Amino acid sequence: RILVGTYVLSHGYYDAYYLQAQKLRRLIAEDFIAAFTQCDVIAGPTSPTVAWPIGEKSDDPVQMYLQDIYTIAVNLAGLPGLSLPCGTGANDLPVGLQLIGNYFDEARLLNVAHGFQQATDWHQRMPAVG
């Protein structure tokens, strides 16, 4: 992603891509700002699938790329976020819970994550090594 971005900016595509990306980033941030008027923390999945056995998808760059699709908007908006284990799926492989906090509200985000870990034991379980 970084190399593609550097190439695009260095080859005269600034107006076509960079400015559009900045506009999109602003729209995403505005959506999160609106959401945080209704809640303190947003919870959702970290990735669209449960984990897969080590090495299973290493030859499939599209699948590898798509695993962080749910975290991209958070990063673009510049919000604090974290992922913690919240269960297991197929073959006893881990599932991640993403928690997203508001701007400059990392303490609340960490407190919510800590509370979740105090109420569950998922963070103490060793996942299957597939």
N, C-alpha and C positions, 0 to 999 in steps of 0.2 A: 504494500500500500504506500509506504513512504517513497520507494523508488519510482512508482508510477506517478505519484504526486509531484515529485521533483522533476521528472521528465516533462509532465504536462505544463508545469509552470515555466520551464526553461525553453519551451518551444512555441511560445506565442499563443497559448490557449488560456491565458490569464482571465480575460473577460468572459470567455465562453464557459469555463469550468470553475475557476476559483471564486468568482463573484457569485455564481449560482450556488455553489456549495456553502458560502457564507450566509446567503439568504435562507437556505434550507436549514442550516444550523440554528439560525435565529428563530425560525418557525418551530423547530423541535424544542428549543429552550422555552419558548412562550407556552407551548402545550404543557410542559412539565410545571412551569410556574402556575398555570391555571389549575393543574391537578393538585398541587400542594396547598391550594386554598381550601381543599376539601379533606386533606389527610396530612399526616406527619411523615409517614414512610410508605413507600410503594413496594409490594412484594410480588414476585413472579418467578417463573423458571429462569435458570441461568442459560440453558440451551434447549433446543427443540427436541432433543432425544436424551435418553439416559446415556451414561458413559458406555463406551464399547471396549472390548478387550484391547490391550496394548498392541499396536501394530496393525490392527484390523483394517483401518481406513487410511493408512499412511500413503497408499498409492492412489487415493481419491481426493485430489486437492479441493474439489467443489464441496464435498462433505466436510472436509477439515475447515474450510473457509466458513461454511454456514453454521458451525457450532457456536460462534460468538455473535450471531445475528441479533439476539435479544439484549446484548450489552452495548451494541454500537450506538444507539440513540443516547444512552446515558453518557457515554464517553463524549459524543459530539456536543451534548448540552453542557458538559463540564461539571456534572453532578457527582457527588460521592456515591459509590456503590460497593457492595461486597457480595461475595457468594459463600454460602456455607452448606454443608451436607444436610439433607432433610429427609432422606429415605433411600430406598433401593428399588431398582426396577428389575428388568430381565437379567437372569443369571447373577442376581445379587450385586449388580453394579450400581454405583452411587448416582443419586439425583441431586442436583444443586438448586438451592433457593437463592435467588438474587434479591437483595434488599437495596432500595434506592432512597437516599436522603436528599433533603433540600440543600440549597447552597449554604455553605458555612454552618451546617447543622450535623457535622460528623459525630459529635458527642451523642446525640439522640440515636443516630444510626447504630453506633457501636453498642449503646445500651440496649436497643431492641435485639440486636444479634446476641448479645450476652444473655439476655432474658430467654431467648429461644434455646440457647445452649444449656441454660440452667434447667429448663423444662423438658428437654429431650436428651438423649444420649447418642445422637447420630454422629457427633464429632468425635466420639470415643471409639466408634466401631471401625474396624479395618475392612476396607472393601475387598471384594474378590479380585484377584489378579488373574485376568483372563488370558 
